[in-house]
Structure formats: structure tokens, C-alpha cells
Amino acid sequence: MNSSSEEEIVSVRDLSKSYGPNEVLRNINLSVNKDSVLGLIGLNGSGKTTTIECMLGMQNPDKGQISLLNKPASSIHETNGGVVGIFDTPSLHPNLTVRQSLEHAVLLCDKPTRKPSDVENLLGVEKFSNYKIKHLSLGNKRRASIAHALIGSPKLIVLDEPFNGLDAGGVDDVLALIKNLNREENTSFILSSHQLPYLETICSHAAILHNGQISASGAIEQLISEEKLLVQLHIGNSTSAVQLIQSNPKLELQSIDEDGCIQLALTDMDSADLNSWLVNNNVPVKELIVRRSSLSKLFKKLTSEPNK
């Protein structure tokens, strides 16, 4: 997932976890580089939260090794606030105000590096400073939770289902916040979620978890580029043209409808090469549309396949 020149701040090797006879995780391997945003993606019940809890030392794996900032998961406290986990439902004391909650965080933090007013301004919660946590919207509760975490200037923030329950405005606020902290504060993130449209806008890397196993992981651009190019062709009702296409080993005929609309997957050929080849073989091309792959398409493909 990362080259030797990049600094690895999270390493998970051969992680497995069972609850009784039910194997939840099987030989999970993933890594997170400094300054990256990793999306841990999976359907509900795929093992995302269990993976996160094992990484944060909240559960003991059956086997495997986990390292965060060069510390084992069981010694996460030795990172001195360098790693912070925030789960689906924010857990700040409901009867404290935002400012009181941040002042409490200063007392709990081994080495606080910011004042409450610093993180209030950084996260845009200063206007809610005197509001009790219980009176905040879910989005602002999540924002306050992140503010709480930033008192100690963490190098890694782990967010479990950060978009759950948020309206469109709340999602935009959380995405902007993550982007700002990553770019301006060099904070790395792990975002555990099944909501791909949001992850695609913010993540640099992805790990797709399916039935307790990692189906794919790496830089998103690389994962997508490794997928076959998809093309939609409209050539009319031509049996000979279809036979010609089927004879080319670089073309995979995926579907064809009665109007002559063909779906193809290309290997070692781009759309310009395809068009030239068709023209040279006297195939009249009425329409050619390139359908770029995406993280969502890759996820759908991998989660529809059985694990090996």
C-alpha cells in the first residue's frame, strides 16, 4: 500500500478475530501512511467496527500484530494522545457546555498542546461554546468530539461511521473539517464507513472489507486504474460486428441489447484504439461512451464476489 519512502503510522498484520464459532475477521492486513486519509469500506456487518476496536486496543484479537505510531495496540496510551478514536455516537457528557468539555479534555490530556479557544476557532465551534452538548445537532456533536480530540494534537484520528445521521449540510461540514485538518495540520485519518460517495471525495487510500477479509487496498487512483476500461458501444443490429468483437482477446463482451447497444471491458486497449480498430474493420460506430471506473464500482464488484 505504501512505498518504502513513506512513513507508516499504522500497521495491521494477519489480524483475526472470532466470537465463539463465528469468524469475524480473517488475516486482515492493512497500513496507513503519514498524512493520508484511509477509507475502511464495507457493508454493514463486514467487520469494520471490530477491526477499529482491535486497532484501538478495545478488543483483543485472536491473532495478529497491530502497531500505531510504533506502539502496539495494547499500549495505545503510550502514544500520549497521538491516536484518538471517535465512534458513531459522540460520547461527550451531555450536561457540559462545549467549553467545559474542552477544559475537561485539557485536564485529562497528558500533554495538551492547544487551549480550548484554539480548537474552538480551528473547528468553528466558538459560536456554540456556551451550548450544552445535549442541545447540539448531531453534526455539531461530532465536531465537538473532534475538537475534544485535538487538544492533544493527535497524529491519527479514527472515525467510525462519521456521516451517520447527518443531513447534507452536516456531511459537508465534516468533510471540510477532515480535509482542512489533513492539509493544514497534517493529521492522518481512518474513516470507517459504507457511504462511498462521501469517502470518494476525501480519501487518498482505501481498504475494502468483505466478509471479514480485505478484498483490495491501496491508493484509490491505483485501485481504479487497475480496473478494466468500460465502454458502451452502439453499432446497430450487426451480428457480424458482434462476432468480430468476440474474436478479439482484448475485448470482453459483457452485454448486448436488441438495439445493438454493447457493453465492453477493454484490456491493453484504450477507447481510441478500439474506435480505430472498429473503423478499420468496417464496423459503423454510431456511439462510443467511455464509462470510467470508480471506487463505488470497484466496491460493488468486489462485494458481489465470494471471498477466496
N, C-alpha and C positions, 0 to 999 in steps of 0.2 A: 504493500500500500504506500510505502514511502521509500525514498532513496536514502542511501547512507549519509547524504549531506544534510538531511532534515532531522531535526531533533524530535525524538519520540517521547511524548509525555505520558502516554497510556499504552500499556502492552497487556493483552489478554491472550494466553496460550493454553489451548486444549481444555477450555473450561467446560465442565459437565455438571449437571445438577438434576437430581430426581426427587420427587415427592412420593415416597413409597415405591410402588411399581411403575409409576408414571415418569418417564424420562422427559424432562422439560427442556434441557439444553444438552447438546451433544458436540463435544470437541469444537467449541467456539474459539476462533482466532480472529483478533482484530487489533488495530493500533490507531492511535490518534497522534498527529503531529502538532507541534507548537504552532499556534496562530491559525489553526484550521477549525472548521465547523463541520462536524461529522453528524450526518443523519443516520440514526439507528432505526431502520424502517421495517415494519412488519404488520401483518394483520393482527387484530385483537386475538390474544391467546397464543401468539407466536413465541413468547418468551422474552419480550423486550424488557418488561419491568423486572423480571427475575435476573436478567443479565445486569441491569443497572444496579440492583440491590447487591449482587455479588461483587460488582466492581467497587461499590462504596463501602464494603465490609459489613453490610447489614445482614447478609446471609453467608453461610459457609458453603462453598462449592464441594461437590463430591471429589472432584479432582481438578487440576489445572493451576496455573500461576497467573496472578494479576499484579501489575505494577502501575502505580500512579505517582508521577514525579519522582520516580526511582524509589518509591516506598511500597511495600506490599499492602494490599487492600486492608489487611488486619491492623495495619499501623497507620491508617489514613490520618489519625490525629497528629502524627509527626510531620505532616505537611504544613502545619501551623496556619490552617485556613486556606491553603493553596488549592484545595479541591472542595467544592461545595455542590451538594445535590438539592434540587428543588423539585418536589413531586406535584402531581396533578392538582391536588387541593392544597393551596397555601396554608401553612400551619402556624402563622403568627398569632399571638394572643389577641383575641377579638376585642377585648376591652381596653387595650393600649392604643394610644394615638400612634401615627406613623413616626413622629419624632421620638416618643417614648420607646417605641420598639427599636429604633436605631440606637438610642442611648443604651438600651439594654444589650444590644449587639456589641457595642464598644466594651462593655464590662465583661462580656463572655469571650471576646476575641483575645487570643494570646498576644498578638502583635498588631493592634489596629493601625492602619496606615491612612485612614481617612476619618474626617469628622462627619457627624450626621448631616450637617449642612452641605458638605461636599457631595455626598451621594444623592442627597435630595435634588441638588442642582443638576448633577450628572444625569439622573434618570427622569427629571421633570416631575417630581412628586412634591416639590416645595409648596405648591398650592393646596396639597392635601395634608400638609404637615400636622395640622391640629385635628384631623379627622380620625375617629376611631377606626381600627381595622375592619370591624364588622359593618361599618357603613360604606365601605368602598365597593366599587364594582369588582367583578372577578378579575378583569384585566388590570385594574389598579392594585388589587391584592397581589397579583403576580408581579407587578412592577415593584411593589413594596418589598416582596420577598427577595427579589434580585438586589434591591438597594441594601437590604439586610446583609446579603452575602458579600457585597462589595466593600464593606467596612474593612475587611482584611485583604483587599486586593488579590482575589484568587486568580490563579493562572488557568484554572479549568472550572467551568460551571456545567453541571449536568442537569438538564431539564427533562422531566418525564411528562409527556403529553402537554407541552406548553400552550397549545392552541385550543384545548378542550373547553367548551363552554363560552368561548369568546365570540362576540359579533365581529363583523368585518373591520370596524374601526379598532377594536381591541387587538385583532390579529395584526393589523398594520403597525400598531404601536409596538407590539412585542418584536416583530420582525425588524423594525427600525432600531429598536434598542439593542438587539443582538448584533446587528450589522455595525452599529456605532461602537459598541464595546469591543468587538473583534478588530475593527480597523484602527480605532483611536487608542484603545487600552491594551491591545494585543492579548485579549482574553480568548482562550480556546473554549469551544462548546461541544457537548454531545447532546443532540436533540433526539429523544426517543418519541416517535410518532408514527401514525399511519396516514397522516394527511399530507400526501405527496405534493400537491400544488404549492403549499407553503414552503415545504422543505426545498423544492427545486429553486426557489428564489433566493435562498440564503446559504445553502450548504456547499462546501467545496468538495466534500467527500461523502460517501455513503456506504453503509453496510446493510444488506438486505437479509433479514432474518425470516426463515420459513420453516415451520415445524421444528423449531429448536436448533436449526443449523444455519450457518452463514452460507447463502447461495451465491453471493457476489459481494465484493468490497473493493474500494479504491477511489481514486479521484473520479468525480462524476463525469467530467469530459472524456476521460479514458474509457470508462464503462460504456458510455453511449457510443463512442467512436468504434468500439469493438463489435457493436451490433451491425447486422446486415442492413444495407440501404434498402428502404422500401419504396416502391414505385407503383403508381396507378397508371395504367395504360388504357386508352380507348382506341381500338383498331377496327371496330365493326365486327360483324359476324363472319370471321375468316378462319375456317378450320385449318387451312394450310399454314397460316401465321402462327396459330397455337401450336401446331406440330413442330414448326421451326423453333419456337421459343423453348419447347420441351426438349429439343435436341441439344440445346446449349448448356453445358455443365455449369456455367457461371450464373445461370438464371434458375430460380426456384419458383415455379408457378404455385401460388398459394390459393387463388380462387379466380373464377371467371363467371360472369353472369350472362344472361341470354342476350343482352345488348352489346356484348363484346367488351365489357369493362373488365380488365385483368389486373390482379394484384400480384406483384412480383417482389421477390427478395433478391438482391444482387450481391454476388461475391466476386471480389477482384475486378469490379467494373463500376464506373460511375454512370450517372444519368446521360452525360454527353456521349460516352462510348456506346451506351445502349441505343440512343437515338440514331447515331451514325450506322450502327450495325443493322438496325431495322430498315433504315432508308436504303442501305446498300443491298439489302435482300428484298427490296421492293415491297416492304410492308408499309401500307399507308397509315401513318400515325395521326389520328385526329386530336389526341390529347395525351400529354405526359405530365404527371404531377409527382413530384418528389415528396415523400412523407418522411420527414426526419424522425429519427428515434428520439426518445425522451426517457427520463428516469421513470415516469409513470408507465410507459410502455414496457420498459425492461422489468419493472416490478410486477406488472400484470403477467408477463410471460413467465417469470421465474416462480411466482406464487401459484401458477396454474399447473406447474410441473411437479411430479412427485420427487421427494428427496432421494438422492442416490445412497 
